[in-house]
């Protein structure tokens, strides 16, 4: 998927990005509520065709709706996801990309990697590290099992945030992979890392600027 990343026109600042997802993934619009409804209906239909009962199909559709709505409200510029039915149950996962303005003071990568590796009594945990993306360099990464709250509903998910500095800009890209399929968490972390590793910047006319970046990366990159 190709998306605009910033409204800056300086030649040293990228105007967009390219992120490749697996063939069975779908790019989601984060434009408005109507797009949320269309996506939720698509997931509900696929779940019912796969033999899931109506109530369970509705639960999966609502999870997707909440994820995309939360992303839109948080300033996401693109979203992609997958919903597949297997013999042992459904697999759902999403990848969201947001443009974020980090805190005015301090090095965001240094702050991320300075955090310890805590585990909480409720079974959630978080690990902080760095990774390398070809052609981009060092990026910050936080992954773990987190309780994700969306519109008052809390769900435990495998979550990976990757913080990518934007050349020539104070902003960063935050690529977030998330899935409630905890039994496949390690495989999902590998998948999210692989998807994020395809990230490249584009430097031509990337089209209109995305929504105004959020004031701080805050809990979206470090919350547990």
PyMOL commands that set and color helices and strands:
alter all, ss='L'
color gray80, all
select helices_A, chain A and resi 33-49+54-73+108-114+182-196+218-222
alter helices_A, ss='H'
color red, helices_A
select strands_A, chain A and resi 2-4+16-18+26-28+76-86+89-101+125-133+137-150+153-165+171-179+200-202
alter strands_A, ss='S'
color yellow, strands_A
deselect
rebuild
show_as cartoon
